[in-house]
Amino acid sequence: MFDPTLHSGPRITIMTRLVILPSQRFGALQKSCGLTAGNLANHLQVLEAAGYVAQERDEKHAQPTKKVRITPTGETAFRAYITQLKTLISQLDSPDR
């Protein structure tokens, strides 16, 4: 069975972006995912509750920013999810099907 936390289009997009670049500013992640700020925030809450991402406020600059990073647990879960998808696809492509 697929991980219900990851089995969502926007969350797959978010996790894919974070596997490629493990730590990103909220605004950059929002832009690359094509989500509204509120939509991204809601999906990040779900991913954070599962331990897949962490959010940190960076107060060092004049205008504070939020950074989002994938956790080791999140990367492991995402890679397992991708493996499940690859297995399913190979079964669909199998001539024995």
N, C-alpha and C positions, 0 to 999 in steps of 0.2 A: 504494500500500500504506500502511496506517495505521502510525503510529509505534508500535512495540511497547512502548516505555516508557510511553506515555500510554494505550495501548489496554487499560486495566484499570479497572474500576469505581471502586475506591477512589482510584486516582491521578487519574482524571478529577475526582472530587469534591474532592480536595485542591487540584488546580490551579485548579478553578473558584473555590474559596474564596479562593485567593491572587490570582487576577486581580481579584476584587472588592475584597479588602483585602490589598495586596501584602506586608505584614509583620505577622505575628501571633505571639503567644506559643504555644508548643507545646500547652499545656493548652487554650487557647481553640480552636485548630485541631482538636485531638482531639475536643472537645465538639461543635463544629459539624459535623464529619465523621461522628460516631457510631462512631469506631473505638477499639479498645483502645490503650493507650500503646505496647505492643509492636508491634501491627499498623501503627500510624502510623509508628513509628520505622523499621520495615522498608521501608515504601513510600517514606519520605523518603530512605533510603539509596540506593534505586534512582534516584529523581529527582535526588538530589545527584550521583551518579556520572555522570549524563547532563548535568550542568551546568544543570539546570532550576530547582533551588532551592539556597539556601544556608542553613546553620544556624549560628547564633552564640549563644554563651553570654553572658548579661548578668550579670556578677559585681558590679554596682554596688549591688545591694540585699542586705538581710540574707539573704534566701533566693534564691540564684541561679536564673535562669530561662533557658530556651532560646527563642530567637526563630527563626522560619522566614520566609524571604522568597523570593519568586519572582525569578528573574534575568531580564535582558533576553532571553537565549537561551530560557529557559523560556516566557516570554510569547509570543515569536515562534513557538515550536514548538506551543504550545497553540492559538494563533489559526489556524495552518495546519491543525491537526487538526480544529478546528471547521469550517473552510472545506471540508475533505474530507467531513465528515459532511453539511453542507448540500448539497453537490453530489450526494452519494449519495441523499439524501432527495428532491431535486428530480428526479433521474432516475427514482426509484420512482414519483413522482407524475405523471410525464410521460404524456400520452395516447398518445404514440408508442411506449410501452414494449410 
